Amino acid sequence: MVSEAVTSFFRLRWQGAVPLSRLFWRDLVLVGTAISVASSVVALVLLGLKMPLAMVLAMHFAPVPYNLFLTLAVWRTAEKFPSAKAWMMTLGAALWLILTVVI
């Protein structure tokens, strides 16, 4: 069963109730990048242990749904407060998503 704190975390971000700067810098850039890097490191370890390629790829791409959620949450929040800063954050989120999926 999913805890109320986890549900609240996702709901607040999806509804745009979290400040855009916090959502972009802390959630997307810091935490999202850390999760992606950790997943890639584990995938490389699995590859080094000669585990099946499907398992390695599954580990590498496991954070993609979360990263996609964060990117969409940034876009939705930025739409509520249109500005040059918000536009740059939507562009940054899109580029960040591409980089985390490719690398």
C-alpha positions, 0 to 999 in steps of 0.5 A: 500500500502506498503511503500518504506521504508518497501520494502527497509528493506526487499529487502536489507536484502534478498539481503545481503546488510546489514552487517551480524553482524547488521542483526544477532544481531540487527534485528534477536536477539534484534528486532525479539526476542522482537516481539516474546516475545510481541506476546507471551505476548498478546497470554497469555493475550488472553488465560487469557481472555478465547478467542478462542484457534485459536485466541490465537495460531494465535497471538502466531505464527504470528511472525513466517513468519518474523522470518523465513525471518530473519533466511533465510536472515542471512543464505543468507548473511553468504554465501557471506562471509564464515568464522567461525563467519558467520557459528556460526551466521547461527547456532545461527539463526537456533537455535534462530528460533527453540526457538522462534517457540517452546517457 
